[in-house]
Amino acid sequence: MADGITMLHVKDILEEDPARKYVVVSAPGKRYGGDNKVTDLLYAAHAELMREGHVGESYQKVAARFTSIVRETGITLDIQSLLEETGRRIEAVRSEAFTASRGEYLTGIVMAALLDVPFVDAATCVKFSGGVFDPAASYPLVKRAVGQRAVVAGFYGSDEEGNVVTFSRGGSDISGAVVARAVGADLYENWTDVSGFLACDPRIVPAPAGIPTLSYRELRELSYMGASVMHSESIFPVREADIPISIRNTFRPGDRGTLIVPTSKYQYSGRTVTGIAGRKNFSVIQLEKSLMNTELGFTYRVLGVLLRHGISFEHLPSGIDTMSFIIDSDYLKGDTLGQVLEEIRAEAHPDRIATFGDIALIAVVGHGMSRNVGTSARLFRAIARAGVNVRMIDQGSSELNIIVGVAEENYERTVRAVYDEFFGGQT
């Protein structure tokens, strides 16, 4: 909802179906290339506050955006007084989370005025404990706060002391799921700027096929590996209550979008592969030791080294005498890799350690993979035909996905080869 015209369009969408009773809003995004997202401006405003002691140019840009939005929507709202009061509170609270949350807060007030429904400040009902979202405390409060219809500010809540706490970026998706779970919704609609999930990244394969239906598990795998239509953690609140999610395009409301359903209710679509996603910037620590499988505590000692350095691993493919840790390369910057290898040698005494970086991981995901004989053979033939060497293979026991590691320079070529094999140019 980057401007007032878009908000008026959203109003039309909401009023088209009276079952759309609860609205969770994000802060305004970019209106055009080179524009700023309001949340980015607010983070800049906090930096100015810390540096200069007061809000400055960045907050003035935020104020101008909301003044323009109110003018474009034609609503009656004393936006200047609201912006002045918000600026004073930002300067008084001096919290980055509070400042960043004001985009959703102001958008919520504007949208509530446009729809003529109550506004709910998420700080009053979305609760965090120890910095982590607290569902047990939140759901009853949210249900009471929203009543029969409401606009709720996304992205944030509050802790035990009443301080504003934010979800990670994109967290309004989570807020929407929280409200859907709290009210026992029949459906959680997530309106965005794309018409649902695509079978792979359109920056790599032009006009890839759309995905009409996904299971929760397929969504989790694809989102984790880089399919970024919605926040990967947003499924958890609704999954608990088997509430389906519909991904819809705000600017093309007639498009079918993607329906995400409980895994237990997923109906096989006939496709072997549902989607392909991937990420770059991984490194591999490969250990080899004779009779590793008989040595108690070998893996425990290696994991202890990673734990001390605050390193999590993505995958752990292993053989009878080998074990590989796939790690985000950002964890291993500077002297960290050398220290980790030295400690592994000292504590686990492997016969050999090898490391290599610049690895990209590609996940091929779909419930249909377990239904079709030869899926793995097709996958690796396609990669071989593209002239790519596979550096790592990992397949879950559920046969829902196969993950391959390739050199980063071969990432796009591999994705295109796999897409062509399983989708054959479908759109």
C-alpha positions in Angstrom: 0.0 0.0 0.0 2.5 2.5 -1.2 0.1 5.4 -1.8 -3.5 6.6 -1.3 -4.6 5.3 -4.7 -3.5 1.8 -3.8 -5.3 2.1 -0.4 -8.5 3.0 -2.2 -8.0 -0.1 -4.4 -7.6 -2.2 -1.3 -10.8 -0.8 0.1 -12.6 -2.0 -3.0 -11.1 -5.5 -2.6 -12.1 -5.6 1.1 -15.7 -4.5 0.5 -16.1 -6.9 -2.4 -16.4 -9.8 0.1 -18.1 -9.1 3.5 -16.3 -12.1 4.9 -13.1 -10.1 4.9 -13.5 -8.8 8.5 -10.0 -8.4 9.8 -7.2 -6.4 8.0 -3.6 -6.4 9.0 -1.5 -3.7 7.3 2.2 -3.2 6.5 4.0 0.1 6.1 4.0 1.7 2.7 6.6 0.3 0.3 8.2 1.8 -2.8 6.0 3.7 -5.2 8.5 3.5 -8.1 12.1 2.5 -8.7 14.5 4.5 -6.6 11.8 5.3 -4.0 12.2 4.5 -0.3 10.2 2.1 1.8 8.7 3.9 4.8 10.3 1.3 7.2 13.8 2.1 5.7 13.1 5.8 6.3 12.1 5.1 9.9 15.3 3.1 10.5 17.2 6.1 9.1 15.2 8.4 11.3 16.3 6.4 14.4 19.9 6.7 13.3 19.5 10.5 13.0 17.9 10.6 16.4 20.8 8.8 18.0 23.3 11.0 16.2 21.7 14.4 16.4 19.3 14.1 19.4 16.1 14.6 17.3 14.3 13.3 14.3 15.3 15.0 11.1 15.1 14.7 7.3 14.2 11.0 7.2 11.1 11.5 9.4 10.1 14.5 7.4 10.0 12.2 4.3 7.8 9.8 6.3 5.5 12.7 7.2 5.3 13.8 3.6 4.3 10.3 2.5 1.5 10.0 5.0 0.3 13.5 4.3 0.1 12.6 0.6 -1.7 9.3 1.3 -4.4 11.1 3.4 -4.9 13.7 0.7 -5.2 11.0 -2.0 -7.7 9.0 -0.1 -9.8 12.0 0.8 -10.5 10.9 4.4 -11.0 13.2 7.2 -8.1 12.8 9.6 -5.9 15.3 11.4 -2.7 13.7 10.0 -0.5 16.7 10.9 -1.3 16.4 14.6 -0.9 12.6 14.5 2.5 12.9 12.8 3.7 15.6 15.2 2.7 13.4 18.2 4.3 10.4 16.7 7.6 12.3 16.2 7.5 13.5 19.8 7.0 9.9 21.0 9.8 8.6 18.8 12.2 11.2 20.4 10.9 10.3 23.9 11.1 6.5 23.6 14.4 6.5 21.6 13.9 2.8 20.6 14.7 1.5 17.2 11.9 -1.1 17.3 9.4 1.6 18.3 10.5 3.9 15.6 10.5 1.2 12.9 7.0 0.1 14.0 5.4 3.6 13.3 5.0 2.9 9.6 2.5 0.1 10.4 1.0 2.1 13.2 0.2 5.1 11.0 -0.9 3.0 8.1 -3.3 1.2 10.4 -4.9 4.4 11.6 -5.3 5.7 8.0 -6.8 2.4 6.8 -9.2 2.2 9.7 -10.4 5.7 8.9 -10.8 4.8 5.3 -12.9 1.7 6.1 -14.6 3.3 9.1 -13.8 0.4 11.4 -11.9 0.3 14.7 -8.0 0.5 14.7 -6.1 -1.9 17.0 -2.6 -1.0 18.1 -0.8 -4.4 18.1 1.2 -3.4 21.1 -1.9 -3.9 23.2 -2.5 -7.5 22.2 0.4 -9.1 20.4 2.8 -10.2 23.2 6.4 -11.1 23.3 8.2 -12.9 26.2 11.9 -13.0 26.3 12.0 -11.4 22.9 10.0 -14.3 21.4 6.3 -14.2 20.3 4.1 -15.5 23.0 1.1 -17.2 21.4 -0.6 -18.3 24.7 -0.7 -14.7 25.9 -1.5 -13.2 22.5 -4.4 -15.1 21.0 -7.0 -14.3 23.7 -6.0 -10.7 23.8 -6.1 -10.4 20.0 -9.6 -12.0 19.8 -11.0 -9.6 22.4 -9.3 -6.6 20.8 -10.5 -7.1 17.2 -14.2 -7.6 18.0 -16.3 -8.1 15.0 -14.2 -6.1 12.6 -10.9 -4.2 12.8 -7.7 -3.0 11.3 -4.6 -4.2 13.1 -1.1 -2.8 12.7 1.3 -5.6 11.6 5.0 -6.2 12.3 5.1 -5.5 16.0 3.8 -6.2 19.5 5.1 -5.5 23.0 7.0 -7.2 25.7 6.3 -7.8 29.4 7.2 -4.1 30.2 5.1 -2.7 27.4 8.1 -1.9 25.2 7.5 -2.3 21.4 9.1 -5.4 19.9 9.2 -6.1 16.2 9.1 -9.3 14.2 11.9 -9.7 11.6 11.4 -7.7 8.3 8.3 -8.9 6.5 6.8 -9.7 9.9 3.4 -8.3 9.0 2.8 -11.7 7.3 3.3 -13.3 10.7 1.0 -10.7 12.3 -1.7 -11.6 9.8 -1.4 -15.3 10.6 -1.6 -14.5 14.3 -4.9 -12.6 13.9 -6.3 -15.4 11.6 -5.4 -18.0 14.3 -6.8 -15.9 17.1 -10.2 -15.4 15.5 -10.4 -18.9 14.1 -10.6 -17.6 10.5 -11.8 -19.9 7.7 -9.1 -18.5 5.4 -6.0 -16.3 5.8 -5.6 -14.1 2.6 -2.2 -12.6 2.1 -2.4 -9.8 -0.5 0.9 -8.9 -2.0 2.3 -7.6 -5.4 2.6 -11.0 -7.1 0.0 -13.6 -8.2 1.1 -16.4 -5.9 4.1 -18.6 -5.9 6.0 -19.5 -9.1 7.7 -22.8 -9.9 11.1 -21.0 -9.8 12.7 -17.6 -9.7 11.4 -15.5 -12.7 14.8 -13.7 -12.8 16.3 -17.0 -13.9 13.6 -18.6 -16.0 11.3 -16.1 -17.8 7.6 -16.6 -17.1 7.8 -19.8 -15.0 4.7 -21.8 -14.3 2.5 -20.7 -11.4 1.8 -23.0 -8.5 -2.0 -23.2 -7.9 -1.8 -25.3 -4.7 0.9 -25.9 -2.1 1.0 -27.8 1.1 2.3 -26.3 4.3 5.4 -28.5 4.1 6.1 -27.6 0.5 5.8 -23.9 1.4 8.2 -24.3 4.3 10.8 -25.9 2.1 10.5 -23.4 -0.7 10.4 -20.4 1.5 13.4 -21.5 3.5 15.4 -22.0 0.3 14.6 -18.5 -1.0 11.1 -18.4 -2.5 10.2 -15.0 -0.8 6.5 -14.4 -1.6 5.8 -14.5 2.2 7.6 -14.7 5.4 8.6 -18.4 6.0 7.5 -18.2 9.7 4.0 -16.9 9.0 2.6 -20.4 8.4 3.1 -21.6 12.0 0.2 -19.8 13.7 -2.3 -20.9 11.0 -0.9 -24.4 10.6 -1.8 -25.1 14.2 -5.5 -24.6 13.4 -5.4 -26.0 9.8 -6.3 -22.6 8.4 -5.5 -22.4 4.6 -3.6 -19.4 3.2 -4.5 -17.7 -0.1 -1.7 -15.7 -1.8 -3.4 -13.0 -3.9 -2.2 -10.1 -6.1 -3.5 -6.7 -4.9 -3.0 -5.2 -8.3 -4.6 -8.2 -10.2 -7.3 -9.4 -7.8 -8.9 -11.6 -10.5 -5.8 -13.8 -10.7 -6.2 -17.2 -9.1 -3.1 -16.9 -6.9 -1.8 -19.8 -4.8 -3.8 -21.7 -2.1 -1.7 -23.2 0.7 -3.5 -26.0 2.5 -2.8 -28.3 5.4 -0.5 -31.1 4.4 -3.1 -33.7 5.5 -5.6 -32.1 3.1 -3.3 -31.7 0.1 -4.5 -33.4 -3.1 -1.9 -34.5 -5.6 -1.7 -32.1 -8.5 -0.3 -34.6 -11.0 3.0 -32.7 -11.2 6.2 -34.6 -10.1 7.8 -31.4 -8.9 5.9 -28.5 -7.3 8.7 -25.9 -7.3 12.4 -25.2 -7.4 14.2 -22.7 -5.1 17.8 -22.0 -4.1 20.3 -19.9 -2.3 23.9 -19.0 -2.7 26.8 -18.3 -0.2 27.4 -21.6 1.5 30.6 -23.3 2.6 31.3 -27.0 3.4 33.4 -28.4 6.2 34.0 -32.1 5.3 35.3 -34.5 7.9 36.7 -38.0 7.3 37.6 -40.6 10.0 37.9 -44.3 9.8 35.3 -46.2 11.9 33.5 -42.9 12.6 30.2 -44.8 12.9 31.5 -46.7 15.9 33.0 -43.8 17.8 30.6 -42.5 20.4 30.3 -38.7 20.7 32.1 -37.8 17.5 29.3 -35.7 16.1 28.5 -34.3 19.5 32.1 -32.9 19.9 32.0 -31.3 16.4 28.7 -29.7 17.1 30.0 -28.4 20.4 32.7 -26.5 18.5 30.0 -25.0 16.2 27.9 -24.1 19.2 30.7 -22.2 21.0 31.1 -20.1 17.9 27.4 -19.5 17.5 27.3 -21.3 14.2 24.2 -23.2 12.9 24.4 -25.6 10.0 22.0 -26.0 7.2 22.5 -29.7 6.2 24.5 -32.6 7.4 25.0 -35.2 4.7 27.1 -38.2 5.9 28.6 -41.5 4.9 30.0 -44.4 6.8 33.3 -42.6 7.5 32.5 -39.1 6.3 30.4 -36.1 7.5 29.9 -32.7 5.9 28.5 -29.6 7.5 26.8 -27.1 5.1 27.1 -23.7 6.7 26.1 -20.2 5.6 29.4 -18.5 4.7 28.6 -15.4 6.7 29.3 -17.4 9.9 32.8 -18.2 8.8 34.2 -14.7 8.0 37.5 -13.4 9.2 39.5 -15.8 11.4 36.4 -17.9 12.4 36.9 -20.7 9.9 40.5 -21.2 11.0 39.6 -21.3 14.7 36.7 -23.7 14.1 39.0 -26.1 12.1 41.7 -25.9 14.8 39.2 -26.8 17.5 37.6 -29.6 15.5 41.1 -31.2 15.1 41.8 -30.8 18.8 38.5 -32.3 20.0 37.4 -34.8 17.3 40.7 -35.9 15.8 39.5 -36.5 12.2 41.8 -38.2 9.8 41.1 -35.4 7.2 39.4 -32.1 7.0 38.6 -30.4 3.8 36.7 -27.1 3.2 35.4 -25.4 0.2 33.1 -22.4 -0.4 31.1 -20.6 -3.1 28.5 -23.3 -3.0 24.8 -22.8 -4.0 22.0 -25.0 -2.8 19.1 -25.9 -5.0 16.0 -27.6 -3.6 13.6 -29.5 -5.8 10.3 -29.8 -3.9 7.1 -31.7 -4.4 4.9 -34.4 -2.9 4.7 -35.9 -6.4 8.4 -37.0 -6.1 7.6 -39.9 -4.0 4.8 -41.0 -6.4 6.9 -41.1 -9.5 9.7 -43.7 -10.1 12.9 -42.2 -11.5 12.6 -38.7 -10.2 16.2 -38.6 -8.9 17.5 -40.1 -12.2 15.7 -37.4 -14.2 17.1 -34.7 -11.9 20.7 -35.8 -12.1 20.5 -36.4 -15.9 19.2 -32.9 -16.4 22.1 -31.5 -14.3 24.6 -33.7 -16.2 23.3 -32.5 -19.6 23.9 -28.9 -18.4 27.6 -29.8 -17.8 27.4 -29.2 -14.1 29.1 -31.2 -11.4 27.1 -31.9 -8.2 29.2 -31.2 -5.1 26.6 -32.3 -2.5 23.4 -34.3 -2.3 20.9 -34.3 0.5 17.4 -36.0 0.4 15.0 -36.1 3.3 13.5 -39.4 4.4 10.0 -38.0 3.5 11.0 -37.8 -0.2 9.5 -34.4 -0.3 12.7 -32.7 -1.5 16.1 -33.3 -2.9 18.8 -30.7 -2.3 21.9 -30.5 -4.5 25.0 -28.3 -4.0 26.7 -26.8 -7.0 29.4 -24.2 -7.6 27.8 -20.7 -7.4 28.9 -20.0 -11.0 26.7 -22.9 -12.1 23.6 -21.9 -10.0 21.5 -20.3 -12.7 22.4 -22.8 -15.3 21.4 -25.7 -13.0 18.0 -24.1 -12.1 17.2 -23.6 -15.7 18.1 -27.2 -16.5 16.0 -28.6 -13.7 13.0 -26.4 -14.6 13.2 -27.5 -18.3 13.3 -31.2 -17.2 10.2 -31.1 -15.0 8.1 -28.3 -16.4 9.1 -28.3 -20.1 8.2 -24.7 -20.7 4.7 -24.8 -19.1 3.4 -21.4 -18.0 
